[in-house]
Each structure stands twice: as C-alpha cells, then as structure tokens.
Amino acid sequence: MTSRSPLPNDLQAQRDAFHAELQRMSIIPLWLNLSTAAQTEPRVEGVPHIWRWRDIKPMMLRGGDLISPQEAERRVLMLINPAFDRKSARTVGMIFGGIQFLMPGETAESHRHTPNAHRFIIEGEGAYTAVEGERTIMRKGDYVTTPAWKWHDHGNESDQPMAWLDGLDLPFVNLLDANFFEDYQEGGLHTQPVTRRAEDSLHRWGRGLRPTWEEPARPDISPLLNYRWETSRDSLHALRHEPGSPYDGIILEYVNPLNGKSPLPTISAWLQLLRKDEHTRTHRHTSSTIYHVAEGGGGSLIGGTEYLWEEGDTFVIPSWAEHEHWSRGGEAVLFSYSDRPILKAFGFFREAVQEG
C-alpha cells in the first residue's frame, strides 16, 4: 500500500507538537527566532530621552530633607530609560547615569564595586571625592574617575548642596554577571583613611610628565583622579578656530595619560563646543551616549524628533540613532560619555554619516 504525504493540517499539528516538546526542554529552534539572531541592522530597545535640570533639582533638594546618604548608601536619582524597567539600571546601551548629591556637612561612606565609575560635577564647589586614599576637591565641570574595585567616598564640607552626574558601566557588568560590592569596615571605621596628599595624582600624571621610578599596576586605567574643568574648557576654546568635526563641532576626548586611550576601559568621555549658530551634520554610530549640558543651550535632532536643551539638562542618544546638534542663542558646551570602548574592543563599532 502506497503511503500518503501528511496533509498540511497534519503537518502543522506535528510541527506544533515538536516545537512544544522542544520548549519544555528549554530549546528554541533557530528558524523560529531567526529575526532576532540575524538582523539586517540593530533593533535598539533604548529610546531618546531628556531629563530637565529644572525638574530634577527640586526633587534632589526634597530628597535631601527626606533621606540621609547613610540610609541610601548613595543618594542617587537614577536616570532610567523609559524603555527599560528600574531593575535594569540602564540609562542607554551599556551605561548608566544618575544624579548624586550631598547636602552641606554630609558624607557618603567608603565602598567599592566592580563597575567602573566617573563623575561630572553639575553644581557646587568644595565637596571632595576620595579614591584609594587620595582626595580631590570638586568644582563645577570637573571630571572625576573611579576605576573598578577602588575604595571611594565623598564628603561635602562646603555650605552649599553639591550635585554631580554619576556614570557607570553597570548594565555591562550586570550582563556579564560580574557585579560585586563591598562596604569599607576596618578598625571600626566606615571611611577609608587619607594616605596621600591632596591632588597627588595631578602632580604625578596630569602635567605632561611622569615619575620614571613608578609603574602603574593597571596601565589601562587612568592614574589621574580629576580632570579639571578650567584646563579642559581652556583646551576646548583654544581650538575654537579649527574646522573641528562636521558631526560634533570642536570635540575633545578625555584620555588616559599612560596610553592615550579612554580613562576607563569601558567608558569614553568627551567635551565638545558648539560655536554660535553652529549646526552639525547628521551621523549615527553603534555606541550609545549620555549627554550633559555643561554650558549654554541648543538642540538635537535624534531619530527625527527635536529635543531642545539648556544648561544642566541630561539627554541620551541610543545606538544607531541618527542625530545632529546645534547651539541656540550663543555657544554651548556638552559633556558626554559612551560605551564605545566596549564595542571597539570586540570590533562592533560602526559609524554611518549623511552624504552631501
């Protein structure tokens, strides 16, 4: 007797039963998931978004009245992308941003963690950050690094609130299941001792010279604790008459003085000047970026939507989103940081520019 080919309905029933059995075994056939595994270009979950300083600052001050740094571990307002839930700790891409603040007389006790961190000072002057026994006094516009697994704490000895933008590679470390955390407790103390003179790393590494008798244990991590605003801003304006980048204006990258690469191995940071009436051309890239408006005002066109910003605002551009920037009413200075070193390390960084 000649066997007959299964009817289409019979075949579909067999396929459904086969797929269901695979699912019970925690197996997914590639042919049912091909659009995820083989994308013609990235399908990015994160969305452009802007957080207004005029909205954040009052909430920051209210938080200062309601909860202490000790209760909070760190009093940080996490900037979570609307596309993600709060447990993701994702602002955009593989980087996190949050607004940390200290009221006068407050301290945030020492701890350490495997995520790399940095800080860009938004407001105030006179608070300190201490990393591995060295203190630096922070002022508006300073860029302060805190490499992975280094003891660090903060204190505000000034008479005014102090606020800064925290940046971490927290989503990346969480993705790798490599996030460790430890509070400092030694000799009954919760704050690390100061063992080096103030600004010691600046004297050793921040003036274009280096102590020849000293070899840093980690050359991939910048030994410089604080990149001073006045120096960085002066460098930016000294190049204001250069053509600059057609996509970013006059833009400078913070670098590790030991190797010329990013200060932290997973996060790059930049400072850019948009001159009066400057409007950059459109481009896009696979790195995700968090921007903070250090001075002035302007706007950005991100994925076809216009975002107007002013000093103190923070906004994000996800991977592969077309974007352009312009100044408004004068000049503008933007601080930004990105997960670009991660993509470059694995050969995944790609950029596309608008022709013409």
Beta strands, then each sheet from edge to edge (+ up, - down):
strand 1: 49-51
strand 2: 76-79
strand 3: 96-102
strand 4: 107-113
strand 5: 117-123
strand 6: 125-131
strand 7: 134-139
strand 8: 143-146
strand 9: 152-156
strand 10: 162-168
strand 11: 181-183
strand 12: 226-227
strand 13: 250-253
strand 14: 268-274
strand 15: 283-285
strand 16: 289-295
strand 17: 297-302
strand 18: 305-310
strand 19: 314-317
strand 20: 323-327
strand 21: 332-338
strand 22: 351-353
sheet 1: 1+ 19- 16+ 21- 14+ 13-
sheet 2: 2+ 3- 10+ 5- 8+ 12-
sheet 3: 7+ 6- 9+ 4- 11+
sheet 4: 15+ 22-
sheet 5: 18+ 17- 20+
end
